[in-house]
């Protein structure tokens, strides 16, 4: 297997995985997908815009979905995720949000975040205008003239044909499994309170710092919110060693959101921001080594480090994904074992 073939197969698996996550959010209508985890729409969006450049239909379907469901996104969380990634994430997200704003999106929700994305990429340091979409080989789509290019994306340096969404997206289904975030946001509003409840519902208990670090908030704010909610008697506290942790009654809360959900069926909380960052790193590493003139040993070493990072993030969430392929294998065998390893993690084999 050549490195180019390996790259294309990895891209196919990442795209299949991304499609599946969005399908669970209603992108393709009613989804039969039953994931084991709670989906993180903000982290998914940032990753999808990057990988969606290789599949324009996915990219534009996400835009249609955002027009209908964008109000459920948590802009402070989205801001923090963008800030933690490379500048390309800010450019892509800025172009998408600019399109939403220019086509009837809520100015109050998107305006500040668009300005934030723009500040991360000031005009005097922005990259030259580039074509938004690429073939799976990496070759860019043809450039369109200024008159035929979408002005919203041009503001962030991307050239693409004018986008006219013909069919509105579907409303995202609200349930107590994969889309538990949306269920809690519909109950408690979009913001820190929903994220805190989500974390407590999927863990035995946690300190304010643990929740803040996992959710991307300031711990003082999380602490105060927990203190306020504990006055209800539905969020409880206890001392564990030298720290105080908060917890809630599984039975009461899960019966409240879904009486049919058993303890065994409870979805898992994953640090999707870290996982998607690891998957993005893996893709960028592979895309880079295809072009680099370095030894096969160096290529395998770089890919090995990226695979181990993906494995670590899934393992931290309690998923038994096994070990990534050991270093020192023959080049071709390492590629085959890497793809098999990723199929197990992503469940995204195209075979």
N, C-alpha and C positions, 0 to 999 in steps of 0.2 A: 504494500500500500504506500503510495507516495504521500508526502506531507500535504500536498494540495488536496488529495482525496480525503485525507484525515481531517483537514480543515473543513471541507464541505460537509462531511458526515457529522462533525460536531455542530456545525451551524444548523443543520437539519434538526438535530436533537434539541437544540436550544429553542428553535422556532416552534417545534411541536409542543414542547413544555410550556412555552409562553402562550400559545394558542389555547392550551388546555386550562391554564389559569384564568384567562379572560373569558373562556366559555362558561366557567363556573360563576363569573360575575355577570353573565347574561349577554355577552357579546354576540353569541350566535343563537340567542333565544333560550328556551328552556334547556338546561344542561343536565345530563345524567351523571356528570362527574361527581364522585364522592371522594373527596380528598381527606386525608387524615389531619390536615392542619387548617388553621385560620389564615385566610389570605390577607395580605397587607397591600391594599390598593396603591398607596403612595410609593412604596418601594418597587412594586410591580411596574408602575407607570414609568418610572425613571429608567429601569432596565429595559422595558419594552420599546421605548423610543429609540434606544441605541440599537437593539437587535432588529427592530422593525424597519430599519433603513434598508434591510436586505429583503423585505417583503412588504411592498407598498400597501397591499390590501389590508394587512394587519394594522399598519400604521394609521390608515384612514378610518378603519373600523373603530379603533380606539378613540379617534377624534369624535366620531359620531356618538360613541358611548359617553364621552365626557360632556357633550352638549346636553345630555339628558340626566346624567348622574353626577356631574361635577360638584354639585352642592354638598355631596357627602364626603368630599375629600377634605382632609385636615391640612390647611395651608401651612401652619407652623411646622408640622412634621415634614411636609414636602420640602419646605425651605431648608430644614436641617439636613435632609437626605441629599439635596442638591449641593449644599455647601460642602458635604463630605466627599463628593465625587470630583472627578476631573472637570475642567471647564467645559468640556463638550456636553455634559449633562445640563448645565445652565443654558447653553445656547439652544439645545433641542427643546427643553421644557419651555424656555422663553418663547420660542417660535410657535409652539403649540398653544400656549396660553394667550399669546397675542392674537392668534387666529380665533380663539373662542371669544375674546373680548371684541374683536372687530366684527364678529358675526352674531352679536346679540348676547354674549356672555355677561355675567354679572360683574360690573366694573368694581364694585366694592370688594368682591372676593379676589379678583385676579390682579387688579391694578398694582398693588404694592409688591406682589410676588414677581410680576413682570419687570418692575423697576429693579428688584433685587437681582434677577437674572441678568439684566442689562448691565448693572454695576459690576458684576463679576466678569463681564466682557466688554469693557469700554471700547468705543470705536477706534481709538488710537492704538489699541493693542489687539484688536480682533483679528482673527485669521482672515485671509482673503475669501471672498465668496466661493462656496463650494456646492456641488450638486448634492441634494439631500439623499436621494435613493441610489442604491448600488445593486448590481447583479450579485448573485451569490458567489461569483468568482472574485468579487471586490471591485470589478470594473464599474465606474460611475455611469449612471444613465445619461443620455444626451442633455446638454444644457439647453434651456429654453430662453427665448428673448425676454427682455425686461417687461414688454407688453403682455406676454403670456405667462409670466411668472407670478406666483402668489405673493402679494405685497406684505402679508403678515410675516411670512417666513423670510422674506428678503431683509426685513428689519433686523433679523438675527443672523444674516449672512448665509442663508440657505436658498438655493435655487431649486424650485419645483414648479410644475404646472399649477395654475389656479385651481384650487380645490372647491368643488361644489358638492356638498353632501346631499345626495338625492333621497336617502332613506334614513329617518331618525333612528338612533340607537334604541335598544330595549332598556326598560328599567331593570336595574340590578335586583335579583331576587334577594329577599331578606330571610335568613334562616339562622339557626343556632349552631351551625357547623362551620362550613367554609366561610360564610359571610356573617359571622357573629359580630364583626366590627360594625357592619352597617346596622344590625339589629340594635346594638347598644347605642350607636349614634342617633338612631331614631328615637330612642327612649331618653337619653341623657344629653343629647346634643353633640355636635362635633367638637372634640377638644380633649383635654387631659383627663377629665373625669371618666369618659368612656374607655380610654386606654388603660387607666388604672384598674377599673372594674374588670376589663378583659384579662389583664395580667393576673389578677387575683383569682379569677374563675378558672384559670388554666395552670395554677401553681398552688402548692400547699400553703404558701405564705411568703412574704417578702418584706424587706425593709424599704423605706422610702428611697434610699440610694440605689438599691438593686432595681427597683421599678424605673427610676429616673434614668439610670444608665441604659436599661434595656429599651425604654420607649423614646429616649432622646429628649428628655425634659430636664429642667433645673430641679435638683432634689428638694430645695426649700419649698417650691411651689407644690410638688408632689406631697411633701410632708404635711403642709397646711390643708391640702384637699383631703387627705386621709383623715386628719384630725376632725375636719368638718363632717365628713361622711360617717365617722365612727359614732357621732352623736345620735345617729339614727338607730343604732343597735344592730344594724345589718352588716356593717363592716366592723370587725373586731380587732383587738390588739393583744399581744402577749409578749413577755420578755423571753428572749432566746439568747442565752449567754449574756454578753455585754450590750446587745442591741435589742431594740424593740421592733418586732415585725407585725405586719397587719395580715389579716386573713378573713375569709368569709365562709359561711356554711355552704358547702357544695350542694347539699340536698335542697336547701331553700332556693338558692339562686338558679340551679339548673331546672328545677320544677317550675320556677317562674318563667323562664325563657322558653323551655321546651319540656313538657312533661314526659315525652317519649324518649328523651335522651338519657341513656344509662351511663353509669360511671365508665364502662369500658368504651363507650362510643364517643366520649368527650374529646373534642378536637385538641390538637397540640398547638401551643404557641411557639413560633419560630422567630428567631431574629432575622427576618427577611432582608433587612437593610444590609446586614453583614453577609448573608448568603448571596444576594444578588451582586454585591460588590465583589465577592469571590468569583462568581460566575463571569462577571464582566472582566475581571482580571485574567481569568483563564482564556476567555475569547480574545482579548487584546494581546495576550502573550502569544497565543497560537497564530493570530493574524500577523503579528510582528515577526515571529521566527520564520514564517514562510518567506518573508522578504529579506531577512538578514543572511548575510554570507558568513555563517559560523559553523562549527563542527556539529556533527550529529549528536555527540556527547553533550555539547552545550545546549542544543535544542531540547534534548530529552530532560536535561537538568532543570531548565526553566519551566517546562511543562510539568515536571514532577512537583516542583514547589507550588505551582498553581493548583494542581489536583489535590494536594494535601490540604491546602487552605479550604477548598470546597468540602472535603471530607470532614475536616475539623468542625466547620460551622453546622453541618447536619448532625454530627455526633453530639454536639453540645445540646441539641434539642431532644436528644433521646432516641434518635433514629439509628438503628444498627445498619450502617452502610458498609461495614467491613473496612478493610485497608485499601488504600490506593495502590496501584502497581508498584512493586519495589524497584528501587533504582538499580542500575547495572544490567537491566535486561537488554537483549538485542533490540535494535531500534524498531523493527517491524512488529515484534511481539509486544513491545511496550505500547505501541499505538493501539493494537487490537485489545489489549487488556484495559487500556484507558477508556476506550469506547464502551466496553462491556461494563466497566465500573460506573460510568456516567449513566448508562441505561438503567442500572439498578437504582441509582439516586433519583433520576428524573422521571423514570417510567416513561421514557419518550422514544423508545426504539421505533424506527420506521420499517423494520423488517417484518 
